Amino acid sequence: MLTRIRPSQIARSRSATLQAMAAGAVAVGALAFTAIAIGRLSIRKARIRSLEVDDLTVRSLNIVEGPRLGGESRL
């Protein structure tokens, strides 16, 4: 069975994608600011492990520090 997708549905989907991308950018910015302010995380070696976003609110951000083993930080 084929489901017909209306252009308005595609527009809403694009809007949701853009909102998620904006929230991700805000989360990365907050991570960078926190890392600089605290000075305990090397930004170049940090990696986002998981990011939960609800609308434009970051619900959780889990990052992993660089090459050190067990260097996880939860913000």
mmCIF file of the N, C-alpha and C atoms, coordinates in Angstrom:
data_MODEL
# 
_entry.id   MODEL 
# 
loop_
_atom_site.group_PDB 
_atom_site.id 
_atom_site.type_symbol 
_atom_site.label_atom_id 
_atom_site.label_alt_id 
_atom_site.label_comp_id 
_atom_site.label_asym_id 
_atom_site.label_entity_id 
_atom_site.label_seq_id 
_atom_site.pdbx_PDB_ins_code 
_atom_site.Cartn_x 
_atom_site.Cartn_y 
_atom_site.Cartn_z 
_atom_site.occupancy 
_atom_site.B_iso_or_equiv 
_atom_site.pdbx_formal_charge 
_atom_site.auth_seq_id 
_atom_site.auth_comp_id 
_atom_site.auth_asym_id 
_atom_site.auth_atom_id 
_atom_site.pdbx_PDB_model_num 
ATOM 1   N N  . MET A 1 1  ? 0.846  -1.177 0.000  1.00 0.00 ? 1  MET A N  1 
ATOM 2   C CA . MET A 1 1  ? 0.000  0.000  0.000  1.00 0.00 ? 1  MET A CA 1 
ATOM 3   C C  . MET A 1 1  ? 0.890  1.239  0.000  1.00 0.00 ? 1  MET A C  1 
ATOM 4   N N  . LEU A 1 2  ? 0.628  2.134  -0.913 1.00 0.00 ? 2  LEU A N  1 
ATOM 5   C CA . LEU A 1 2  ? 1.384  3.375  -0.999 1.00 0.00 ? 2  LEU A CA 1 
ATOM 6   C C  . LEU A 1 2  ? 0.744  4.440  -0.131 1.00 0.00 ? 2  LEU A C  1 
ATOM 7   N N  . THR A 1 3  ? 1.575  5.192  0.522  1.00 0.00 ? 3  THR A N  1 
ATOM 8   C CA . THR A 1 3  ? 1.096  6.315  1.323  1.00 0.00 ? 3  THR A CA 1 
ATOM 9   C C  . THR A 1 3  ? 1.479  7.592  0.608  1.00 0.00 ? 3  THR A C  1 
ATOM 10  N N  . ARG A 1 4  ? 0.509  8.415  0.375  1.00 0.00 ? 4  ARG A N  1 
ATOM 11  C CA . ARG A 1 4  ? 0.769  9.674  -0.312 1.00 0.00 ? 4  ARG A CA 1 
ATOM 12  C C  . ARG A 1 4  ? 1.223  10.716 0.711  1.00 0.00 ? 4  ARG A C  1 
ATOM 13  N N  . ILE A 1 5  ? 2.311  11.368 0.416  1.00 0.00 ? 5  ILE A N  1 
ATOM 14  C CA . ILE A 1 5  ? 2.849  12.403 1.294  1.00 0.00 ? 5  ILE A CA 1 
ATOM 15  C C  . ILE A 1 5  ? 2.581  13.759 0.663  1.00 0.00 ? 5  ILE A C  1 
ATOM 16  N N  . ARG A 1 6  ? 1.930  14.604 1.410  1.00 0.00 ? 6  ARG A N  1 
ATOM 17  C CA . ARG A 1 6  ? 1.608  15.945 0.916  1.00 0.00 ? 6  ARG A CA 1 
ATOM 18  C C  . ARG A 1 6  ? 2.802  16.874 1.119  1.00 0.00 ? 6  ARG A C  1 
ATOM 19  N N  . PRO A 1 7  ? 2.936  17.904 0.287  1.00 0.00 ? 7  PRO A N  1 
ATOM 20  C CA . PRO A 1 7  ? 4.045  18.863 0.445  1.00 0.00 ? 7  PRO A CA 1 
ATOM 21  C C  . PRO A 1 7  ? 4.093  19.502 1.827  1.00 0.00 ? 7  PRO A C  1 
ATOM 22  N N  . SER A 1 8  ? 2.938  19.710 2.442  1.00 0.00 ? 8  SER A N  1 
ATOM 23  C CA . SER A 1 8  ? 2.934  20.314 3.782  1.00 0.00 ? 8  SER A CA 1 
ATOM 24  C C  . SER A 1 8  ? 3.597  19.394 4.804  1.00 0.00 ? 8  SER A C  1 
ATOM 25  N N  . GLN A 1 9  ? 3.457  18.077 4.618  1.00 0.00 ? 9  GLN A N  1 
ATOM 26  C CA . GLN A 1 9  ? 4.107  17.132 5.526  1.00 0.00 ? 9  GLN A CA 1 
ATOM 27  C C  . GLN A 1 9  ? 5.623  17.179 5.360  1.00 0.00 ? 9  GLN A C  1 
ATOM 28  N N  . ILE A 1 10 ? 6.077  17.326 4.124  1.00 0.00 ? 10 ILE A N  1 
ATOM 29  C CA . ILE A 1 10 ? 7.512  17.424 3.872  1.00 0.00 ? 10 ILE A CA 1 
ATOM 30  C C  . ILE A 1 10 ? 8.062  18.695 4.497  1.00 0.00 ? 10 ILE A C  1 
ATOM 31  N N  . ALA A 1 11 ? 7.321  19.788 4.357  1.00 0.00 ? 11 ALA A N  1 
ATOM 32  C CA . ALA A 1 11 ? 7.765  21.057 4.941  1.00 0.00 ? 11 ALA A CA 1 
ATOM 33  C C  . ALA A 1 11 ? 7.882  20.934 6.454  1.00 0.00 ? 11 ALA A C  1 
ATOM 34  N N  . ARG A 1 12 ? 6.919  20.270 7.095  1.00 0.00 ? 12 ARG A N  1 
ATOM 35  C CA . ARG A 1 12 ? 6.985  20.083 8.545  1.00 0.00 ? 12 ARG A CA 1 
ATOM 36  C C  . ARG A 1 12 ? 8.178  19.217 8.922  1.00 0.00 ? 12 ARG A C  1 
ATOM 37  N N  . SER A 1 13 ? 8.443  18.211 8.125  1.00 0.00 ? 13 SER A N  1 
ATOM 38  C CA . SER A 1 13 ? 9.577  17.332 8.388  1.00 0.00 ? 13 SER A CA 1 
ATOM 39  C C  . SER A 1 13 ? 10.894 18.101 8.276  1.00 0.00 ? 13 SER A C  1 
ATOM 40  N N  . ARG A 1 14 ? 11.015 18.940 7.263  1.00 0.00 ? 14 ARG A N  1 
ATOM 41  C CA . ARG A 1 14 ? 12.221 19.755 7.106  1.00 0.00 ? 14 ARG A CA 1 
ATOM 42  C C  . ARG A 1 14 ? 12.371 20.712 8.274  1.00 0.00 ? 14 ARG A C  1 
ATOM 43  N N  . SER A 1 15 ? 11.256 21.289 8.700  1.00 0.00 ? 15 SER A N  1 
ATOM 44  C CA . SER A 1 15 ? 11.295 22.217 9.828  1.00 0.00 ? 15 SER A CA 1 
ATOM 45  C C  . SER A 1 15 ? 11.779 21.501 11.090 1.00 0.00 ? 15 SER A C  1 
ATOM 46  N N  . ALA A 1 16 ? 11.275 20.300 11.314 1.00 0.00 ? 16 ALA A N  1 
ATOM 47  C CA . ALA A 1 16 ? 11.699 19.534 12.491 1.00 0.00 ? 16 ALA A CA 1 
ATOM 48  C C  . ALA A 1 16 ? 13.185 19.193 12.403 1.00 0.00 ? 16 ALA A C  1 
ATOM 49  N N  . THR A 1 17 ? 13.650 18.860 11.205 1.00 0.00 ? 17 THR A N  1 
ATOM 50  C CA . THR A 1 17 ? 15.070 18.555 11.021 1.00 0.00 ? 17 THR A CA 1 
ATOM 51  C C  . THR A 1 17 ? 15.925 19.777 11.305 1.00 0.00 ? 17 THR A C  1 
ATOM 52  N N  . LEU A 1 18 ? 15.499 20.925 10.798 1.00 0.00 ? 18 LEU A N  1 
ATOM 53  C CA . LEU A 1 18 ? 16.254 22.154 11.043 1.00 0.00 ? 18 LEU A CA 1 
ATOM 54  C C  . LEU A 1 18 ? 16.254 22.515 12.524 1.00 0.00 ? 18 LEU A C  1 
ATOM 55  N N  . GLN A 1 19 ? 15.128 22.292 13.204 1.00 0.00 ? 19 GLN A N  1 
ATOM 56  C CA . GLN A 1 19 ? 15.071 22.567 14.640 1.00 0.00 ? 19 GLN A CA 1 
ATOM 57  C C  . GLN A 1 19 ? 16.016 21.641 15.403 1.00 0.00 ? 19 GLN A C  1 
ATOM 58  N N  . ALA A 1 20 ? 16.066 20.378 15.009 1.00 0.00 ? 20 ALA A N  1 
ATOM 59  C CA . ALA A 1 20 ? 16.976 19.436 15.670 1.00 0.00 ? 20 ALA A CA 1 
ATOM 60  C C  . ALA A 1 20 ? 18.431 19.823 15.420 1.00 0.00 ? 20 ALA A C  1 
ATOM 61  N N  . MET A 1 21 ? 18.733 20.268 14.203 1.00 0.00 ? 21 MET A N  1 
ATOM 62  C CA . MET A 1 21 ? 20.098 20.699 13.899 1.00 0.00 ? 21 MET A CA 1 
ATOM 63  C C  . MET A 1 21 ? 20.461 21.938 14.713 1.00 0.00 ? 21 MET A C  1 
ATOM 64  N N  . ALA A 1 22 ? 19.519 22.858 14.854 1.00 0.00 ? 22 ALA A N  1 
ATOM 65  C CA . ALA A 1 22 ? 19.775 24.063 15.645 1.00 0.00 ? 22 ALA A CA 1 
ATOM 66  C C  . ALA A 1 22 ? 20.007 23.701 17.107 1.00 0.00 ? 22 ALA A C  1 
ATOM 67  N N  . ALA A 1 23 ? 19.209 22.779 17.620 1.00 0.00 ? 23 ALA A N  1 
ATOM 68  C CA . ALA A 1 23 ? 19.384 22.358 19.012 1.00 0.00 ? 23 ALA A CA 1 
ATOM 69  C C  . ALA A 1 23 ? 20.732 21.667 19.200 1.00 0.00 ? 23 ALA A C  1 
ATOM 70  N N  . GLY A 1 24 ? 21.145 20.882 18.225 1.00 0.00 ? 24 GLY A N  1 
ATOM 71  C CA . GLY A 1 24 ? 22.460 20.242 18.288 1.00 0.00 ? 24 GLY A CA 1 
ATOM 72  C C  . GLY A 1 24 ? 23.581 21.265 18.293 1.00 0.00 ? 24 GLY A C  1 
ATOM 73  N N  . ALA A 1 25 ? 23.425 22.310 17.475 1.00 0.00 ? 25 ALA A N  1 
ATOM 74  C CA . ALA A 1 25 ? 24.434 23.374 17.439 1.00 0.00 ? 25 ALA A CA 1 
ATOM 75  C C  . ALA A 1 25 ? 24.497 24.097 18.778 1.00 0.00 ? 25 ALA A C  1 
ATOM 76  N N  . VAL A 1 26 ? 23.347 24.326 19.382 1.00 0.00 ? 26 VAL A N  1 
ATOM 77  C CA . VAL A 1 26 ? 23.309 24.964 20.702 1.00 0.00 ? 26 VAL A CA 1 
ATOM 78  C C  . VAL A 1 26 ? 23.993 24.069 21.730 1.00 0.00 ? 26 VAL A C  1 
ATOM 79  N N  . ALA A 1 27 ? 23.746 22.761 21.643 1.00 0.00 ? 27 ALA A N  1 
ATOM 80  C CA . ALA A 1 27 ? 24.371 21.825 22.585 1.00 0.00 ? 27 ALA A CA 1 
ATOM 81  C C  . ALA A 1 27 ? 25.886 21.820 22.437 1.00 0.00 ? 27 ALA A C  1 
ATOM 82  N N  . VAL A 1 28 ? 26.369 21.823 21.206 1.00 0.00 ? 28 VAL A N  1 
ATOM 83  C CA . VAL A 1 28 ? 27.817 21.844 20.979 1.00 0.00 ? 28 VAL A CA 1 
ATOM 84  C C  . VAL A 1 28 ? 28.410 23.157 21.473 1.00 0.00 ? 28 VAL A C  1 
ATOM 85  N N  . GLY A 1 29 ? 27.694 24.263 21.260 1.00 0.00 ? 29 GLY A N  1 
ATOM 86  C CA . GLY A 1 29 ? 28.150 25.558 21.770 1.00 0.00 ? 29 GLY A CA 1 
ATOM 87  C C  . GLY A 1 29 ? 28.220 25.566 23.287 1.00 0.00 ? 29 GLY A C  1 
ATOM 88  N N  . ALA A 1 30 ? 27.206 24.987 23.926 1.00 0.00 ? 30 ALA A N  1 
ATOM 89  C CA . ALA A 1 30 ? 27.204 24.909 25.388 1.00 0.00 ? 30 ALA A CA 1 
ATOM 90  C C  . ALA A 1 30 ? 28.353 24.036 25.878 1.00 0.00 ? 30 ALA A C  1 
ATOM 91  N N  . LEU A 1 31 ? 28.615 22.955 25.166 1.00 0.00 ? 31 LEU A N  1 
ATOM 92  C CA . LEU A 1 31 ? 29.739 22.081 25.510 1.00 0.00 ? 31 LEU A CA 1 
ATOM 93  C C  . LEU A 1 31 ? 31.056 22.833 25.409 1.00 0.00 ? 31 LEU A C  1 
ATOM 94  N N  . ALA A 1 32 ? 31.232 23.573 24.333 1.00 0.00 ? 32 ALA A N  1 
ATOM 95  C CA . ALA A 1 32 ? 32.473 24.331 24.150 1.00 0.00 ? 32 ALA A CA 1 
ATOM 96  C C  . ALA A 1 32 ? 32.628 25.385 25.237 1.00 0.00 ? 32 ALA A C  1 
ATOM 97  N N  . PHE A 1 33 ? 31.555 26.104 25.552 1.00 0.00 ? 33 PHE A N  1 
ATOM 98  C CA . PHE A 1 33 ? 31.607 27.133 26.591 1.00 0.00 ? 33 PHE A CA 1 
ATOM 99  C C  . PHE A 1 33 ? 31.956 26.510 27.936 1.00 0.00 ? 33 PHE A C  1 
ATOM 100 N N  . THR A 1 34 ? 31.300 25.393 28.261 1.00 0.00 ? 34 THR A N  1 
ATOM 101 C CA . THR A 1 34 ? 31.570 24.715 29.529 1.00 0.00 ? 34 THR A CA 1 
ATOM 102 C C  . THR A 1 34 ? 33.014 24.230 29.588 1.00 0.00 ? 34 THR A C  1 
ATOM 103 N N  . ALA A 1 35 ? 33.494 23.673 28.491 1.00 0.00 ? 35 ALA A N  1 
ATOM 104 C CA . ALA A 1 35 ? 34.868 23.169 28.458 1.00 0.00 ? 35 ALA A CA 1 
ATOM 105 C C  . ALA A 1 35 ? 35.871 24.290 28.656 1.00 0.00 ? 35 ALA A C  1 
ATOM 106 N N  . ILE A 1 36 ? 35.608 25.426 28.043 1.00 0.00 ? 36 ILE A N  1 
ATOM 107 C CA . ILE A 1 36 ? 36.521 26.563 28.194 1.00 0.00 ? 36 ILE A CA 1 
ATOM 108 C C  . ILE A 1 36 ? 36.433 27.128 29.607 1.00 0.00 ? 36 ILE A C  1 
ATOM 109 N N  . ALA A 1 37 ? 35.197 27.260 30.126 1.00 0.00 ? 37 ALA A N  1 
ATOM 110 C CA . ALA A 1 37 ? 35.003 27.836 31.458 1.00 0.00 ? 37 ALA A CA 1 
ATOM 111 C C  . ALA A 1 37 ? 35.619 26.951 32.543 1.00 0.00 ? 37 ALA A C  1 
ATOM 112 N N  . ILE A 1 38 ? 35.418 25.667 32.445 1.00 0.00 ? 38 ILE A N  1 
ATOM 113 C CA . ILE A 1 38 ? 35.927 24.757 33.469 1.00 0.00 ? 38 ILE A CA 1 
ATOM 114 C C  . ILE A 1 38 ? 37.382 24.397 33.198 1.00 0.00 ? 38 ILE A C  1 
ATOM 115 N N  . GLY A 1 39 ? 37.735 24.289 31.934 1.00 0.00 ? 39 GLY A N  1 
ATOM 116 C CA . GLY A 1 39 ? 39.106 23.978 31.562 1.00 0.00 ? 39 GLY A CA 1 
ATOM 117 C C  . GLY A 1 39 ? 39.508 22.542 31.798 1.00 0.00 ? 39 GLY A C  1 
ATOM 118 N N  . ARG A 1 40 ? 38.560 21.646 31.905 1.00 0.00 ? 40 ARG A N  1 
ATOM 119 C CA . ARG A 1 40 ? 38.909 20.257 32.187 1.00 0.00 ? 40 ARG A CA 1 
ATOM 120 C C  . ARG A 1 40 ? 38.670 19.325 31.009 1.00 0.00 ? 40 ARG A C  1 
ATOM 121 N N  . LEU A 1 41 ? 38.309 19.876 29.863 1.00 0.00 ? 41 LEU A N  1 
ATOM 122 C CA . LEU A 1 41 ? 38.012 19.043 28.707 1.00 0.00 ? 41 LEU A CA 1 
ATOM 123 C C  . LEU A 1 41 ? 38.670 19.627 27.473 1.00 0.00 ? 41 LEU A C  1 
ATOM 124 N N  . SER A 1 42 ? 39.369 18.833 26.742 1.00 0.00 ? 42 SER A N  1 
ATOM 125 C CA . SER A 1 42 ? 39.972 19.286 25.492 1.00 0.00 ? 42 SER A CA 1 
ATOM 126 C C  . SER A 1 42 ? 38.912 19.220 24.399 1.00 0.00 ? 42 SER A C  1 
ATOM 127 N N  . ILE A 1 43 ? 38.545 20.362 23.844 1.00 0.00 ? 43 ILE A N  1 
ATOM 128 C CA . ILE A 1 43 ? 37.450 20.404 22.876 1.00 0.00 ? 43 ILE A CA 1 
ATOM 129 C C  . ILE A 1 43 ? 37.783 19.571 21.646 1.00 0.00 ? 43 ILE A C  1 
ATOM 130 N N  . ARG A 1 44 ? 39.016 19.599 21.198 1.00 0.00 ? 44 ARG A N  1 
ATOM 131 C CA . ARG A 1 44 ? 39.387 18.867 19.988 1.00 0.00 ? 44 ARG A CA 1 
ATOM 132 C C  . ARG A 1 44 ? 39.265 17.362 20.170 1.00 0.00 ? 44 ARG A C  1 
ATOM 133 N N  . LYS A 1 45 ? 39.332 16.899 21.404 1.00 0.00 ? 45 LYS A N  1 
ATOM 134 C CA . LYS A 1 45 ? 39.302 15.462 21.651 1.00 0.00 ? 45 LYS A CA 1 
ATOM 135 C C  . LYS A 1 45 ? 37.954 14.996 22.189 1.00 0.00 ? 45 LYS A C  1 
ATOM 136 N N  . ALA A 1 46 ? 36.996 15.885 22.302 1.00 0.00 ? 46 ALA A N  1 
ATOM 137 C CA . ALA A 1 46 ? 35.686 15.508 22.827 1.00 0.00 ? 46 ALA A CA 1 
ATOM 138 C C  . ALA A 1 46 ? 34.812 14.968 21.699 1.00 0.00 ? 46 ALA A C  1 
ATOM 139 N N  . ARG A 1 47 ? 33.956 14.033 22.059 1.00 0.00 ? 47 ARG A N  1 
ATOM 140 C CA . ARG A 1 47 ? 33.053 13.431 21.077 1.00 0.00 ? 47 ARG A CA 1 
ATOM 141 C C  . ARG A 1 47 ? 31.678 13.293 21.729 1.00 0.00 ? 47 ARG A C  1 
ATOM 142 N N  . ILE A 1 48 ? 30.639 13.695 21.028 1.00 0.00 ? 48 ILE A N  1 
ATOM 143 C CA . ILE A 1 48 ? 29.288 13.558 21.563 1.00 0.00 ? 48 ILE A CA 1 
ATOM 144 C C  . ILE A 1 48 ? 28.865 12.104 21.404 1.00 0.00 ? 48 ILE A C  1 
ATOM 145 N N  . ARG A 1 49 ? 28.507 11.492 22.508 1.00 0.00 ? 49 ARG A N  1 
ATOM 146 C CA . ARG A 1 49 ? 28.075 10.092 22.472 1.00 0.00 ? 49 ARG A CA 1 
ATOM 147 C C  . ARG A 1 49 ? 26.571 9.996  22.266 1.00 0.00 ? 49 ARG A C  1 
ATOM 148 N N  . SER A 1 50 ? 25.816 10.835 22.950 1.00 0.00 ? 50 SER A N  1 
ATOM 149 C CA . SER A 1 50 ? 24.368 10.849 22.750 1.00 0.00 ? 50 SER A CA 1 
ATOM 150 C C  . SER A 1 50 ? 23.836 12.246 23.032 1.00 0.00 ? 50 SER A C  1 
ATOM 151 N N  . LEU A 1 51 ? 22.775 12.575 22.344 1.00 0.00 ? 51 LEU A N  1 
ATOM 152 C CA . LEU A 1 51 ? 22.148 13.887 22.473 1.00 0.00 ? 51 LEU A CA 1 
ATOM 153 C C  . LEU A 1 51 ? 20.653 13.697 22.365 1.00 0.00 ? 51 LEU A C  1 
ATOM 154 N N  . GLU A 1 52 ? 19.914 14.091 23.396 1.00 0.00 ? 52 GLU A N  1 
ATOM 155 C CA . GLU A 1 52 ? 18.456 14.014 23.366 1.00 0.00 ? 52 GLU A CA 1 
ATOM 156 C C  . GLU A 1 52 ? 17.909 15.427 23.302 1.00 0.00 ? 52 GLU A C  1 
ATOM 157 N N  . VAL A 1 53 ? 17.050 15.664 22.310 1.00 0.00 ? 53 VAL A N  1 
ATOM 158 C CA . VAL A 1 53 ? 16.501 16.992 22.083 1.00 0.00 ? 53 VAL A CA 1 
ATOM 159 C C  . VAL A 1 53 ? 14.990 16.901 22.063 1.00 0.00 ? 53 VAL A C  1 
ATOM 160 N N  . ASP A 1 54 ? 14.330 17.818 22.756 1.00 0.00 ? 54 ASP A N  1 
ATOM 161 C CA . ASP A 1 54 ? 12.877 17.927 22.736 1.00 0.00 ? 54 ASP A CA 1 
ATOM 162 C C  . ASP A 1 54 ? 12.559 19.351 22.325 1.00 0.00 ? 54 ASP A C  1 
ATOM 163 N N  . ASP A 1 55 ? 11.976 19.525 21.148 1.00 0.00 ? 55 ASP A N  1 
ATOM 164 C CA . ASP A 1 55 ? 11.785 20.838 20.527 1.00 0.00 ? 55 ASP A CA 1 
ATOM 165 C C  . ASP A 1 55 ? 13.157 21.504 20.433 1.00 0.00 ? 55 ASP A C  1 
ATOM 166 N N  . LEU A 1 56 ? 13.348 22.647 21.030 1.00 0.00 ? 56 LEU A N  1 
ATOM 167 C CA . LEU A 1 56 ? 14.659 23.294 20.991 1.00 0.00 ? 56 LEU A CA 1 
ATOM 168 C C  . LEU A 1 56 ? 15.340 23.250 22.352 1.00 0.00 ? 56 LEU A C  1 
ATOM 169 N N  . THR A 1 57 ? 14.959 22.275 23.182 1.00 0.00 ? 57 THR A N  1 
ATOM 170 C CA . THR A 1 57 ? 15.537 22.129 24.509 1.00 0.00 ? 57 THR A CA 1 
ATOM 171 C C  . THR A 1 57 ? 16.403 20.876 24.548 1.00 0.00 ? 57 THR A C  1 
ATOM 172 N N  . VAL A 1 58 ? 17.622 21.020 24.977 1.00 0.00 ? 58 VAL A N  1 
ATOM 173 C CA . VAL A 1 58 ? 18.510 19.863 25.112 1.00 0.00 ? 58 VAL A CA 1 
ATOM 174 C C  . VAL A 1 58 ? 18.165 19.161 26.416 1.00 0.00 ? 58 VAL A C  1 
ATOM 175 N N  . ARG A 1 59 ? 17.718 17.911 26.312 1.00 0.00 ? 59 ARG A N  1 
ATOM 176 C CA . ARG A 1 59 ? 17.326 17.139 27.493 1.00 0.00 ? 59 ARG A CA 1 
ATOM 177 C C  . ARG A 1 59 ? 18.521 16.440 28.133 1.00 0.00 ? 59 ARG A C  1 
ATOM 178 N N  . SER A 1 60 ? 19.413 15.900 27.325 1.00 0.00 ? 60 SER A N  1 
ATOM 179 C CA . SER A 1 60 ? 20.622 15.294 27.881 1.00 0.00 ? 60 SER A CA 1 
ATOM 180 C C  . SER A 1 60 ? 21.730 15.334 26.841 1.00 0.00 ? 60 SER A C  1 
ATOM 181 N N  . LEU A 1 61 ? 22.936 15.461 27.340 1.00 0.00 ? 61 LEU A N  1 
ATOM 182 C CA . LEU A 1 61 ? 24.115 15.501 26.485 1.00 0.00 ? 61 LEU A CA 1 
ATOM 183 C C  . LEU A 1 61 ? 25.175 14.639 27.144 1.00 0.00 ? 61 LEU A C  1 
ATOM 184 N N  . ASN A 1 62 ? 25.614 13.611 26.465 1.00 0.00 ? 62 ASN A N  1 
ATOM 185 C CA . ASN A 1 62 ? 26.623 12.699 26.995 1.00 0.00 ? 62 ASN A CA 1 
ATOM 186 C C  . ASN A 1 62 ? 27.834 12.785 26.086 1.00 0.00 ? 62 ASN A C  1 
ATOM 187 N N  . ILE A 1 63 ? 28.963 13.211 26.649 1.00 0.00 ? 63 ILE A N  1 
ATOM 188 C CA . ILE A 1 63 ? 30.176 13.371 25.847 1.00 0.00 ? 63 ILE A CA 1 
ATOM 189 C C  . ILE A 1 63 ? 31.253 12.417 26.334 1.00 0.00 ? 63 ILE A C  1 
ATOM 190 N N  . VAL A 1 64 ? 32.180 12.116 25.452 1.00 0.00 ? 64 VAL A N  1 
ATOM 191 C CA . VAL A 1 64 ? 33.303 11.246 25.781 1.00 0.00 ? 64 VAL A CA 1 
ATOM 192 C C  . VAL A 1 64 ? 34.570 12.013 25.471 1.00 0.00 ? 64 VAL A C  1 
ATOM 193 N N  . GLU A 1 65 ? 35.486 12.058 26.431 1.00 0.00 ? 65 GLU A N  1 
ATOM 194 C CA . GLU A 1 65 ? 36.762 12.723 26.200 1.00 0.00 ? 65 GLU A CA 1 
ATOM 195 C C  . GLU A 1 65 ? 37.645 11.847 25.332 1.00 0.00 ? 65 GLU A C  1 
ATOM 196 N N  . GLY A 1 66 ? 38.706 12.440 24.832 1.00 0.00 ? 66 GLY A N  1 
ATOM 197 C CA . GLY A 1 66 ? 39.614 11.828 23.880 1.00 0.00 ? 66 GLY A CA 1 
ATOM 198 C C  . GLY A 1 66 ? 40.196 10.474 24.204 1.00 0.00 ? 66 GLY A C  1 
ATOM 199 N N  . PRO A 1 67 ? 41.479 10.307 24.008 1.00 0.00 ? 67 PRO A N  1 
ATOM 200 C CA . PRO A 1 67 ? 42.097 8.985  24.016 1.00 0.00 ? 67 PRO A CA 1 
ATOM 201 C C  . PRO A 1 67 ? 42.205 8.307  25.378 1.00 0.00 ? 67 PRO A C  1 
ATOM 202 N N  . ARG A 1 68 ? 41.976 9.033  26.465 1.00 0.00 ? 68 ARG A N  1 
ATOM 203 C CA . ARG A 1 68 ? 42.076 8.388  27.776 1.00 0.00 ? 68 ARG A CA 1 
ATOM 204 C C  . ARG A 1 68 ? 40.970 7.363  27.945 1.00 0.00 ? 68 ARG A C  1 
ATOM 205 N N  . LEU A 1 69 ? 41.273 6.243  28.551 1.00 0.00 ? 69 LEU A N  1 
ATOM 206 C CA . LEU A 1 69 ? 40.263 5.226  28.800 1.00 0.00 ? 69 LEU A CA 1 
ATOM 207 C C  . LEU A 1 69 ? 39.421 5.636  29.995 1.00 0.00 ? 69 LEU A C  1 
ATOM 208 N N  . GLY A 1 70 ? 38.124 5.429  29.884 1.00 0.00 ? 70 GLY A N  1 
ATOM 209 C CA . GLY A 1 70 ? 37.226 5.751  30.983 1.00 0.00 ? 70 GLY A CA 1 
ATOM 210 C C  . GLY A 1 70 ? 37.061 7.233  31.202 1.00 0.00 ? 70 GLY A C  1 
ATOM 211 N N  . GLY A 1 71 ? 37.319 8.039  30.193 1.00 0.00 ? 71 GLY A N  1 
ATOM 212 C CA . GLY A 1 71 ? 37.226 9.481  30.349 1.00 0.00 ? 71 GLY A CA 1 
ATOM 213 C C  . GLY A 1 71 ? 35.869 10.037 30.016 1.00 0.00 ? 71 GLY A C  1 
ATOM 214 N N  . GLU A 1 72 ? 34.810 9.396  30.503 1.00 0.00 ? 72 GLU A N  1 
ATOM 215 C CA . GLU A 1 72 ? 33.470 9.875  30.191 1.00 0.00 ? 72 GLU A CA 1 
ATOM 216 C C  . GLU A 1 72 ? 33.063 10.975 31.154 1.00 0.00 ? 72 GLU A C  1 
ATOM 217 N N  . SER A 1 73 ? 32.350 11.958 30.617 1.00 0.00 ? 73 SER A N  1 
ATOM 218 C CA . SER A 1 73 ? 31.795 13.032 31.429 1.00 0.00 ? 73 SER A CA 1 
ATOM 219 C C  . SER A 1 73 ? 30.329 13.164 31.076 1.00 0.00 ? 73 SER A C  1 
ATOM 220 N N  . ARG A 1 74 ? 29.491 13.358 32.040 1.00 0.00 ? 74 ARG A N  1 
ATOM 221 C CA . ARG A 1 74 ? 28.061 13.559 31.770 1.00 0.00 ? 74 ARG A CA 1 
ATOM 222 C C  . ARG A 1 74 ? 27.701 14.949 32.238 1.00 0.00 ? 74 ARG A C  1 
ATOM 223 N N  . LEU A 1 75 ? 27.190 15.767 31.310 1.00 0.00 ? 75 LEU A N  1 
ATOM 224 C CA . LEU A 1 75 ? 26.775 17.134 31.642 1.00 0.00 ? 75 LEU A CA 1 
ATOM 225 C C  . LEU A 1 75 ? 25.285 17.187 31.795 1.00 0.00 ? 75 LEU A C  1 
# 
